[in-house]
Amino acid sequence: DRFWVEPDVLEGGASGRCVASGVKANIWARARRRAEITHKLCGGGSHAAGWGALKWQETVNTDVVRFGRHAQIRYLAKKVANFLHEYHSNLFPSLDLPILPSDRSRLNVHAMLEPLYIARLLRRLALRSSMQGDGHFALFGTLEIGHTLYSGVQRVHCFPFPEMRFYGSNREDFVFVRPPGVERFVLEPDNVWYGRVKLLFSISVQSDLSEAVTKIDCAYISFCYDIKLEASEKWITKCG
C-alpha cells in the first residue's frame, strides 16, 4: 500500500486506503523515450521553492530532523555525494575525484569516495530558500511527469514526515525506474527497477565551470530487490 496511516485518520472515517488519484494513462508508452519526458517538482508557493529545506549537516547519523522522523534520512548526504561523483564529476575538476572506470559492473562505485571527497562535494551545495527556512535540500511533495507528445501529467507524491501529510496520510508512491548505464534499453516490465519514493528534493551545486549554480532535481528511492529464498522456503513460489 502506498499509504501508511492509522485507520480512520482520513476525513470521513475512511479506512486509510484508497486508489491512486488522477486519470488512467499508458505509463509504458510515456516512458519509452527518455528525451520526450519532462518533469517538475511542485510545492512551496507560487515560486515552487519547496515546502521546507534541510542542511546536509542536519541529516548525518540521525533518523530525526526538525520535520520529524525519517528512517533513511541519515544516508541522504552520502548518497548525494555519490550521485554527484558518478553523474556530474565533470563539474568539479579541481576536486581531483577518483576516476570512474568505463566498466562499473564489477565495482562498487559508491565505495570509491573517501570521507574527504564526500565532504568536498557536500561543501559545493548552495543554500536554498523554502517556505520553512533555508537548507541544502529543498523538499517537495509532488513530482509532475509530463511528455512532449502526450497531454496531461502523471503525479508522484511523497510526504514522508509524520507531521507533513497528504489529505491526512503519509503517502510514499511506488514507481518504476530505468536502470542507469544501459546503452540498448528496451522498456519491458522485467527490464526496469521498482521502488518506493522516500523523498523529493532539489539541490543547487556550485561547479568549477560557471559562477552560476547548477540546479538538479532529485528523487530518493528505496528499491525493491529480488527475494533470495532458502531451499526450505521454496514452497512460497508454489502458492497461488
N, C-alpha and C positions, 0 to 999 in steps of 0.2 A: 504494500500500500504506500502511495507517495505521501500520505499524510501521517504525522504522528501527533496524536492529540487524545486527551482523555475523553471518554464517551460523554455525550450530551453537552459538550462545550460549545458547539456551533449554535448559532441563533436558531430558535425554533425547536430546540430539543432534538436536533439531528443526531445520528449515531456517531458522527465523526468521520464518516467515509462518504465519498461522493465521486462521481465520474469526472474525468478531465473536462475543464472548461474550454470553450471555443468550438469552432466548426471542424468538421472532418476534412482531412487533407491527405493527398497522396504523398506521404513523407519520403518514400523511396524515390519518386520522380524528382522531388525538390532537392534531394540531397545528392543526386547523381554527379553533378559537376560543381566542384568547389568554387570555381571562378564566378558562378552565377548566384551564389548565396550571399546575402547581406545580413548584417546583424547590428543591433543597437541595444545597449544597456539602458534600462528605464528606471527612474526613481530619483528623488531628490529635488522636486520642484520643477519649475519651468526651465531651469538651466541644466537639469539632469546631472546634478553634481553628486548624487548619491545620498542615501538616507543617513549614512554615518560613515565614519572613517576610523582606521586603526593605524598606529605607528608600528613598524615592524618589531620594535623593541618590546611592545606590549604583548606580542604573541609568542615569544620564545619560552619554551619549557613551562607552559601553563595551559590548562584547559578552560580557564576562566578569564574573560576580558570584561571591559566595562559594560558590554551589552549582554553579558550572560555567559553561560557555559557552552562550549563547543569542543567536542571530543577530538577533532582533527586540527584545531587551530594552531597547536604547538608546532606542527610540521610546516606551516604555510611559508614562513620566511625562507627556510632552506629550499623548499620546492620552487619558490620564485627565483632564487639564485640559480638553481639547476636549470630552470626554464630559460633564463637569460643566457646562461652559458651555452646551452645546447642549440638554441634557435636564434639568438641575437648576439653572439660573441663578436661579430664583425663591428658592433657599435663601440667596443671597448678595447681597441688595440693596445692602449697604454697600460692595461692591467696585466698583460702577459699571462692570460688564462691558458690552462692546459689545452693543447691542440686536440681536437676531436678526430678520431680515426674515421676513415671512409666506411669501414665495415664495423658497425656497432652491435651486431647480432651476438657477439661473444664477449661483450664487455659491458659492465655495469657503469653506464655513463654517469649516473647520479652519485657514484662513489669517487669520481675523479677530483672533485673540488675539496681542497683542504679548508679548514676554518678561516684561514687568512683570505682566500679568494672569495669565500662566501661573504665575509664582512666587506670586502672591497666592492662587490656587486651591490649589496644592500645599501651601501652609502651613496650609491648613484640614484636611489629612489628619491624623487622630489615629493614634498608635502603637497597634498591635495585638500581643498576645502570641500566640506559637505554640510548638510543640514544640521549635523550634530558634531561639529568640531573638525579639526584638521588631522590628517594622517597620511601614511604612505599607501594604504589600501583603501580606496573609496568603495564603499559597499553598496550594492544594488539588490533589488528584489526580483527583477524581471528581465529576461533576455528575449528580445523580439528577433526572430529569424525570418527574414524576407527573401525574396527571389526576384531576379531581374526579368523573368519571363512569366511567372505565375503571380497572380494577385493575392493580396492578403498576407498575413504573417502567422507564424507559429510562435507561441509564447511558452517559455520555460521559466518556472517560478522557483525561487529558493528563499525561504525565510527560516533560517536555522536556529536563530536565537530565541529562547523561550518567551521573551517579552516583546519580540517583533513578530506579529502574527499576520497571516493572510486569511481574512474572513474567519478569524477565530482559531486557526490551526497553524502549526509549523509545517509548512509544505516544502518538500525537497523532491523535485521531479526526477524521474528516470529518463535517460537519454541514450542514444547510440552515437558513437564517435568513430570517425575514420581514423584508422591507425596511422601514426606518423611514419615517414620514411619508406612508404610503399610506392614504388615507381609505377608499376602497372596495376592499378587498382580497379577491381570490378565490384560494384556495390551489390552485395547479397547479404542476407541475414547472418550467414556464417563468417563473413569477412569483416565485420565491424566489432568494436568493443562496446559493451553495455555497462552503464554505471549510473550513479546517483549524484546529483549536483549538491555539493556541500557548501558552496559559497560562490557568489557572483561579484566580481570586483574589477577595478581598473587601477592601473599604475601609470605613473609618468616617470620616465627614465632620462637622466642626463647622460648623453653619449659623448664620445670624442669627436663626432663628425659634425655637430651643429650646436650652436648656443641654445637653440630651442629644444625643449624637452620632447621626447617621443612618447606618445600615449599608446598604451597597449591594454585592450580589454581581455579579461581572463575569466575562466570558469574552473573552479577547484572541484574535481570529480573523484569520487570513490568508486573504483571499477569493480565489477563482479567477475571473479575468476572461476575457471572450471574447478569443480569439486573432484578431488582425487580420492576415490573410495578404496578402503582396505578390502581384502578378499572376503572377509566376514560380513561386509556391508553391501555386497553386490546385489542382494535381494531388493535393494531400494529401486534399482533400474527396472525390475520386473513388475513393479507396482503400476497400476493403471494411471 
